[in-house]
Amino acid sequence: MIDIKNHLGTVNFSKQFFYTLIGGTVTECFGVVDMNAGDVKQTFIEKVPIPFIKKLASKSTVLSEKGVTVRYKNNKLYIDLHISVMYGVNVSTIVKSIVHKVRYVVEDETGLTVDKVNVFVDSVKV
């Protein structure tokens, strides 16, 4: 959960909100077949002892679900996406489209600044 404090009070953004917003935005983009399960680092962190994870979590907030990882640090969002694309499409164009669309939708819906959107194409499907 990401909490933002302002002069009116506190705004809470849940993990599920980000997963639904970003996942829905990405899967609507042309050429995207599927969102892939996370990367190697996510698997590693799940096996690390709890005290170490608490120490990492105190520095920044990391939210992660199938194919979407959102990090909130220094009042900025960093988003990682793992996708599969369909065979025969221009991958570079799809990635640029996803980056622009995700940045626009997240900033428009939340008012938060998106510093970086990383798109990882894990597979090409026929």
PyMOL commands that set and color helices and strands:
alter all, ss='L'
color gray80, all
select helices_A, chain A and resi 15-27+40-46+50-57+91-110
alter helices_A, ss='H'
color red, helices_A
select strands_A, chain A and resi 2-6+9-13+32-35+61-65+68-73+76-86+113-125
alter strands_A, ss='S'
color yellow, strands_A
deselect
rebuild
show_as cartoon
